[in-house]
Amino acid sequence: LRLKARNEGDRMGECFKQSREAFARNEGALAKQLSLKGTVHKANMVRLDKAASTKIFQGMRLMDRGLMPDTVDLHGLFVLEAKVYFDDAVRRAQDCGELSLHVIVGRGNHSENNIARIKPAIQEYGQSLGLDVEVDPFNNGCLVVSLDPS
């Protein structure tokens, strides 16, 4: 699904590029047609990325059935998707009265240039929400979020 989404993104970019070129040549009708076509490709890309995100997250949850309710696995997702699932996990953990949440973010081994993307984004995002977010001292691919209301 990610590959299909990427292909739709490529098609979207090409349509928008051709639309700008047509507009520059004063071919308004063609520019509009290409722009609309690009918009369709964008909608397909978003839909496919959402489906991929859901499939990845559900797959992680199936693999990690032994995880406690105070743990969420976000690695494999895009940063924006990870933030959505993080919000949901924090809400669920707080509703269950958990004092902390363990967030599996990975070490960045599968990211471009092996640079972690999710970990720093979730750390910053959690802190912006007023949460105490620390790297797990026993596993640097995991964050520990304090949910203690005091």
C-alpha positions in Angstrom: 0.0 0.0 0.0 2.8 2.4 0.8 4.3 1.8 -2.7 0.9 2.4 -4.3 0.6 5.6 -2.3 4.0 6.7 -3.3 3.1 6.1 -7.0 0.0 8.2 -6.6 2.1 10.9 -5.0 4.4 10.8 -8.0 1.5 11.0 -10.4 0.1 13.9 -8.3 3.3 15.8 -8.5 3.6 15.3 -12.3 0.0 16.5 -12.9 0.6 19.6 -10.8 3.9 20.3 -12.6 2.2 19.9 -16.0 -0.7 22.1 -14.8 1.7 24.9 -13.9 3.5 24.6 -17.2 0.1 24.6 -19.1 -0.9 27.7 -17.1 2.4 29.4 -18.0 1.5 28.8 -21.7 -1.9 30.3 -21.2 -3.7 27.0 -21.7 -6.1 27.5 -18.8 -8.5 24.7 -19.6 -5.7 22.1 -19.8 -4.2 23.5 -16.6 -7.5 23.1 -14.8 -7.9 19.6 -16.1 -4.4 18.6 -15.0 -4.9 20.3 -11.6 -8.1 18.3 -11.0 -6.4 15.1 -12.0 -3.6 15.9 -9.6 -6.2 16.4 -6.8 -7.6 13.0 -7.5 -4.2 11.4 -7.2 -3.6 13.3 -4.0 -6.9 11.9 -2.5 -5.8 8.4 -3.6 -2.4 8.9 -2.0 -3.9 10.0 1.3 -6.4 7.1 1.3 -3.7 4.5 0.5 -1.4 5.9 3.2 -4.3 5.8 5.8 -5.0 2.2 4.9 -1.3 1.4 5.1 -1.0 3.1 8.5 -4.0 1.2 9.8 -2.7 -2.1 8.5 0.8 -1.5 10.0 -0.6 -0.5 13.4 -3.0 -3.4 13.5 -0.2 -5.8 12.5 2.0 -4.5 15.3 -0.9 -5.0 17.8 -1.4 -8.6 16.6 2.3 -9.3 16.9 2.5 -7.7 20.3 -0.5 -9.3 21.9 1.6 -9.9 25.0 2.1 -6.2 25.5 0.4 -4.6 28.5 -2.2 -1.9 28.1 0.4 0.6 29.1 2.4 0.0 25.9 1.9 1.1 22.3 4.1 0.2 19.3 4.5 3.0 16.8 7.5 2.0 14.8 6.9 1.5 11.1 4.5 4.4 10.9 5.0 7.9 9.4 5.5 10.6 12.0 2.1 12.2 11.6 0.4 8.8 11.8 2.4 8.0 14.9 1.2 11.2 16.6 -2.4 10.2 16.0 -1.9 6.8 17.6 0.2 8.3 20.4 -2.7 10.6 21.3 -5.1 7.7 21.4 -2.7 5.6 23.5 -2.2 8.4 26.0 -6.0 8.9 26.3 -6.6 5.1 26.7 -3.8 4.7 29.3 -5.1 7.7 31.3 -8.6 6.3 31.2 -7.3 3.0 32.6 -5.5 4.8 35.4 -2.0 4.0 34.2 0.8 6.1 35.6 3.1 5.6 32.6 3.0 4.6 29.0 5.7 2.8 27.2 6.0 3.9 23.6 7.9 1.6 21.2 9.4 4.0 18.6 12.3 2.0 17.2 15.9 3.2 16.8 15.7 4.4 13.3 17.3 1.4 11.7 14.8 1.3 8.9 14.7 5.1 8.4 16.6 6.9 5.7 20.3 7.1 6.7 19.4 5.2 9.9 18.2 8.5 11.5 15.3 8.0 13.9 12.3 10.1 12.9 9.5 8.9 15.2 11.4 9.0 18.5 12.4 12.7 18.5 9.0 13.7 17.1 7.1 11.9 19.8 9.4 13.2 22.5 8.9 16.8 21.4 5.2 16.3 20.8 4.6 14.6 24.2 6.5 17.4 25.9 4.4 20.0 24.0 1.4 18.3 25.6 2.9 18.8 29.0 3.9 15.2 29.4 7.3 14.0 30.9 8.9 11.9 28.1 12.1 10.1 28.7 14.1 7.5 26.7 13.8 4.1 28.4 17.2 3.5 30.1 17.0 -0.2 29.2 15.9 0.2 25.6 16.7 3.3 23.5 14.1 2.3 21.0 11.4 2.9 23.6 10.1 6.0 25.4 8.5 6.2 28.8 5.8 8.8 29.2 4.8 9.8 32.7 1.0 10.1 33.0 1.1 10.9 36.8 -1.3 13.8 37.2 0.6 15.2 40.2 
